[in-house]
Amino acid sequence: MRGGATGGQVDELIEKICARIRELEREEATLTKNGCILAHAHFKTGTNKMYLLSPSENGARKFTYIGVDPEKQETARAAIDRYEVGEGVRRRIRTMSNELDMAMRDLDELHIECARIVTMAGEDRNGIFRFGDRARRAG
């Protein structure tokens, strides 16, 4: 009989992955709650006037005036940074969720294949699997 991970060990790993995904989701929610802005900071040439350039809507460029106040500029920069960090967190959540989904499909296929082998082998009332001339006690 080959060694390997037990079902319990696999379940523990799956729970760790799910816990990490939940942790990342909480982190993303906190970033969003604190305010995120999808924009690029832009300064008027020769001045300290800050504008935020957001993605175009209906082909029109969208500028938001922030001004020269250093506190307002820092607040805007922090919101932009939170958006970028949030994008990385969302990417990690998507990747981990997709990888977990694929692993779960593989586990389902393994379960189906093992059930097929057991059915093919047959089992008598004493828990003995019969493979042709050989018999082996289950467990």
Order of alpha helices (4+ residues) and beta strands (2+ residues): alpha-beta-beta-beta-alpha-beta-beta
